[in-house]
Amino acid sequence: RGVVVDVDAVFAGEDDWYEQVARSRPPKDAPWYHVLVSDAAHTTYVAERNLEPDESGEPVRHPLIDRFFSGVRDGRYQVHQSAN
């Protein structure tokens, strides 16, 4: 489980990482997402085809959650509003 905090239109990682970690070989020319992993302190980089909706309704617990979001409303994380 996790929450998406950023997206790359295409794979933006290193080729060595892709070869070692992305064993299912998801397409590099499709979106990849930066995700805060629930109940962990790390993030992960996930191909769009590997994402699934979380229907649990449970909040994601991650030490960086407050950096990206101001809260949850109607089951959706609210992104901090910029000052400009």
C-alpha positions as CSV (number, residue, x, y, z in Angstrom):
1,R,0.0,0.0,0.0
2,G,1.1,3.6,-0.6
3,V,0.2,7.0,-2.0
4,V,1.5,8.5,-5.2
5,V,3.4,11.8,-4.7
6,D,4.9,12.3,-8.2
7,V,4.8,10.9,-11.7
8,D,7.2,10.6,-14.6
9,A,5.7,10.4,-18.1
10,V,8.3,7.8,-18.9
11,F,10.8,5.8,-16.9
12,A,13.4,8.2,-15.5
13,G,15.6,5.9,-13.6
14,E,18.9,4.3,-14.3
15,D,19.2,1.4,-16.7
16,D,21.2,-0.6,-14.2
17,W,18.3,-0.2,-11.6
18,Y,15.7,-1.3,-14.2
19,E,17.7,-4.4,-15.1
20,Q,18.2,-5.4,-11.4
21,V,14.9,-4.4,-9.9
22,A,12.2,-4.2,-12.6
23,R,12.1,-8.0,-13.2
24,S,8.7,-8.0,-14.8
25,R,10.1,-5.6,-17.4
26,P,7.3,-3.0,-17.4
27,P,7.4,-0.6,-20.4
28,K,9.8,2.3,-20.0
29,D,7.7,4.5,-22.4
30,A,4.6,4.5,-20.0
31,P,4.2,6.5,-16.8
32,W,6.1,5.6,-13.6
33,Y,5.1,6.8,-10.2
34,H,6.9,7.8,-7.0
35,V,5.1,6.3,-4.1
36,L,5.3,6.7,-0.3
37,V,5.1,3.1,1.1
38,S,2.7,2.7,4.1
39,D,4.2,1.7,7.4
40,A,7.7,2.3,6.1
41,A,10.3,5.1,5.8
42,H,11.2,4.5,2.2
43,T,9.6,5.4,-1.2
44,T,9.3,3.2,-4.3
45,Y,9.2,3.7,-8.0
46,V,6.4,1.8,-9.7
47,A,5.4,1.3,-13.3
48,E,1.8,2.3,-14.0
49,R,0.8,-1.2,-15.0
50,N,1.8,-2.4,-11.5
51,L,-0.4,0.0,-9.6
52,E,-3.7,-1.1,-8.1
53,P,-6.4,0.9,-6.3
54,D,-6.5,0.6,-2.5
55,E,-10.1,0.1,-1.4
56,S,-9.3,-0.3,2.3
57,G,-10.0,3.3,3.2
58,E,-7.1,3.1,5.7
59,P,-4.7,6.1,5.8
60,V,-1.1,5.6,4.6
61,R,1.4,6.0,7.4
62,H,4.7,7.4,6.2
63,P,7.1,10.0,7.8
64,L,6.9,12.2,4.7
65,I,3.1,12.3,4.3
66,D,2.8,15.8,5.8
67,R,5.5,17.1,3.4
68,F,3.2,16.4,0.5
69,F,-0.4,16.5,1.8
70,S,-2.4,18.7,4.2
71,G,-4.9,15.9,5.1
72,V,-7.5,13.5,3.7
73,R,-11.0,14.5,2.5
74,D,-13.5,12.0,1.2
75,G,-10.8,9.4,1.0
76,R,-8.5,11.5,-1.1
77,Y,-5.2,13.1,0.0
78,Q,-5.2,16.9,-0.3
79,V,-2.1,18.3,-1.8
80,H,-0.6,21.4,-0.1
81,Q,-1.7,24.5,-1.8
82,S,1.1,26.7,-3.2
83,A,1.4,30.3,-2.0
84,N,1.6,31.8,-5.5
